């Protein structure tokens, strides 16, 4: 006699119901005991990197704003660091305005006008130099100054100084500015002291043009300090330098 189908299905249903109940009970018990697995929310893989990048990108601008806030001028433009801000920056990185350090920094920022660093010049320069803090600048600046020992690099830097220090509205540099720049940039080089003395005592000119500025470096690198290898007959130097030699010869006569 065939088994009763209804009873079989009922038995199987009872077993399934019992299994489901047991599973539910087990899950509930585990949850109550704190053992239930929790779903982990995936973390963005680049979250940390993005945060670091953004922080570095804002660092130079934030540092600039800190320096800019030191300005006292009521008409101060917060888009640039002016004299007071640059003076404070010198204090922070332990350098003097009387040394070549800030001129080297201006060169690497490709600053256009003395004595101002614009926000754009600062941001681009800091990015190029991979500097994101005052401390990092303080650490890296000596290496930038050391590079001036390379003659080709120094020549490029020296020529930049003319464009940076001259009046932006003029093609020439005031002679007093030129003397200050020579004393700073050419310090310890041949003719630095005597040429500045000549410009101050004799006052042969009121401004120095680009040709005179460029040639003074070549003159100092070519003509001995005692002028022993200067040839007046075949001289192709600017008149200003020939007159400087005449003044030196008159003194020693």
C-alpha positions in Angstrom: 0.0 0.0 0.0 1.5 3.4 -1.0 2.5 5.8 1.8 0.3 8.6 2.5 1.7 11.6 0.5 0.1 14.2 2.8 1.7 12.9 5.9 5.1 12.8 4.2 4.9 16.4 3.0 3.8 17.4 6.4 6.8 15.7 8.0 9.2 17.4 5.6 7.6 20.8 6.2 8.0 20.3 9.9 11.7 19.5 9.5 12.2 22.6 7.4 10.4 24.8 9.8 12.4 23.4 12.7 15.7 24.0 10.9 14.6 27.6 10.1 13.6 28.2 13.7 17.0 26.8 14.9 18.9 29.0 12.5 17.0 32.1 13.6 17.5 31.2 17.2 21.2 30.7 16.7 21.6 34.1 14.9 19.6 35.9 17.6 21.7 34.4 20.3 25.0 35.3 18.6 23.8 38.9 18.1 22.9 39.1 21.8 26.4 37.9 22.7 28.0 40.5 20.4 29.3 37.8 18.1 27.3 38.7 15.0 29.5 39.7 12.1 29.3 43.4 11.1 29.5 44.6 7.6 32.6 46.7 6.9 32.2 49.8 4.9 34.8 50.0 2.3 37.3 52.9 2.8 38.3 54.9 -0.2 41.8 53.7 -1.2 43.2 57.2 -1.8 41.5 59.1 1.1 44.7 59.5 3.0 46.7 60.4 0.0 44.1 62.9 -1.1 44.1 64.6 2.3 47.9 64.8 2.3 48.0 66.3 -1.2 45.3 68.9 -0.3 47.2 69.8 2.8 50.4 70.3 1.0 48.7 72.3 -1.7 47.3 74.7 0.8 50.4 75.0 3.0 52.2 77.6 0.9 49.1 79.8 0.5 48.3 79.5 4.3 51.9 80.4 5.1 51.7 83.4 2.8 48.5 84.6 4.4 50.2 84.4 7.8 53.1 86.6 6.6 50.7 89.0 4.8 48.7 89.6 7.9 51.7 91.3 9.4 51.5 94.3 7.1 50.5 97.6 8.7 49.6 99.5 5.5 45.9 100.1 5.4 46.0 99.8 1.7 47.8 96.5 1.9 46.9 94.0 -0.8 46.5 90.5 0.7 47.5 89.0 -2.6 51.2 89.7 -2.0 54.0 89.8 0.7 55.4 93.3 1.0 58.4 94.7 3.0 57.0 93.9 6.5 56.1 90.4 5.5 59.4 89.7 3.9 61.2 91.2 7.0 59.2 88.7 9.2 60.0 85.9 6.9 63.7 86.7 7.3 63.3 86.4 11.0 61.6 83.1 10.7 64.3 81.5 8.5 67.2 83.2 10.3 68.6 85.3 7.4 69.4 88.9 7.0 68.1 91.3 4.4 71.7 92.5 4.1 72.8 89.1 2.7 72.1 87.4 -0.7 69.6 84.9 0.7 66.4 86.8 -0.1 67.6 87.7 -3.5 68.3 84.0 -4.2 64.8 83.2 -3.0 63.3 85.9 -5.2 65.2 84.4 -8.2 63.8 81.0 -7.6 60.3 82.5 -7.1 60.9 84.4 -10.4 59.6 87.5 -8.5 59.0 90.4 -10.8 59.3 93.4 -8.5 61.5 94.3 -5.5 60.6 94.1 -2.6 57.3 92.1 -3.2 56.4 88.5 -3.6 52.9 88.0 -5.1 50.7 85.1 -4.0 51.0 83.6 -7.5 54.8 83.9 -7.5 55.0 82.4 -4.0 52.7 79.4 -4.7 54.4 78.5 -8.0 57.9 78.9 -6.5 57.2 76.8 -3.5 55.7 74.1 -5.7 58.7 74.1 -8.0 61.1 73.9 -5.0 58.9 71.3 -3.3 58.7 73.4 -0.1 55.5 73.4 1.9 56.5 75.1 5.2 58.8 77.8 6.6 60.9 75.1 8.2 61.4 73.3 4.9 62.4 76.6 3.3 64.9 77.3 6.1 66.4 73.8 5.5 66.6 74.1 1.7 67.8 77.7 1.2 71.5 77.1 2.0 71.6 74.5 -0.8 70.1 77.1 -3.2 72.8 79.6 -2.2 75.5 77.0 -2.6 74.5 76.7 -6.3 75.8 80.2 -6.9 79.3 78.7 -6.9 78.6 77.5 -10.4 79.6 80.3 -12.7 76.9 79.7 -15.3 74.2 79.6 -12.6 75.6 82.7 -11.0 75.6 84.6 -14.3 72.0 83.8 -14.8 71.2 84.9 -11.2 73.2 88.1 -11.6 71.4 89.1 -14.8 68.0 88.4 -13.1 68.9 90.9 -10.4 68.9 93.7 -12.9 65.3 93.0 -13.9 64.2 92.5 -10.4 65.9 95.6 -8.8 65.3 98.2 -11.5 62.3 100.4 -11.5 59.6 98.5 -13.3 58.6 101.6 -15.2 62.2 102.3 -16.3 64.9 100.5 -18.3 67.6 101.4 -15.9 68.5 100.8 -12.3 69.1 103.8 -9.9 72.8 104.0 -9.1 72.2 103.8 -5.3 70.2 100.6 -5.9 72.9 99.3 -8.1 75.5 99.9 -5.5 73.5 98.1 -2.9 73.0 95.1 -5.2 76.6 94.9 -6.2 77.7 95.0 -2.5 75.3 92.1 -1.8 75.5 90.0 -4.9 79.2 90.5 -5.8 80.4 90.5 -2.2 84.1 89.5 -2.0 84.5 89.4 -5.8 87.1 91.5 -7.7 86.3 95.2 -8.0 83.2 95.0 -5.8 84.4 97.4 -3.2 86.3 99.8 -5.5 83.7 100.1 -8.1 81.0 100.9 -5.6 83.4 103.4 -4.1 83.9 105.0 -7.5 80.2 105.3 -8.1 79.7 106.9 -4.7 82.6 109.3 -4.8 82.8 110.4 -8.4 79.0 110.0 -9.1 79.6 109.7 -12.9 76.1 108.5 -13.5 72.6 108.5 -12.0 71.4 105.2 -13.4 73.0 102.0 -14.6 71.7 100.4 -17.8 71.5 96.7 -18.6 74.7 96.7 -20.8 76.7 98.3 -18.0 75.3 95.9 -15.4 76.0 92.8 -17.5 79.5 94.0 -18.4 80.5 94.6 -14.9 80.3 90.9 -14.1 82.4 90.1 -17.2 84.9 92.8 -16.2 85.2 91.5 -12.7 85.8 87.9 -13.9 88.3 89.0 -16.6 90.3 92.0 -15.3 92.6 91.5 -12.3 91.9 93.4 -9.1 95.1 95.4 -9.7 94.1 96.1 -13.3 97.4 94.6 -14.5 95.9 92.9 -17.5 93.7 95.8 -18.6 94.5 97.0 -22.1 93.1 100.5 -22.7 94.1 100.5 -26.4 91.9 97.5 -27.3 89.3 97.9 -24.6 85.7 97.1 -25.7 84.3 97.8 -22.2 81.5 100.3 -21.7 82.8 103.9 -21.1 81.8 103.7 -17.5 84.3 100.9 -16.8 87.0 102.6 -18.8 86.5 105.7 -16.6 86.6 103.5 -13.5 90.0 102.3 -14.6 91.2 105.9 -15.2 90.1 106.8 -11.7 92.0 103.9 -10.2 95.1 104.8 -12.2 94.9 108.5 -11.1 94.7 107.3 -7.5 97.8 105.2 -7.7 99.8 107.7 -9.7 
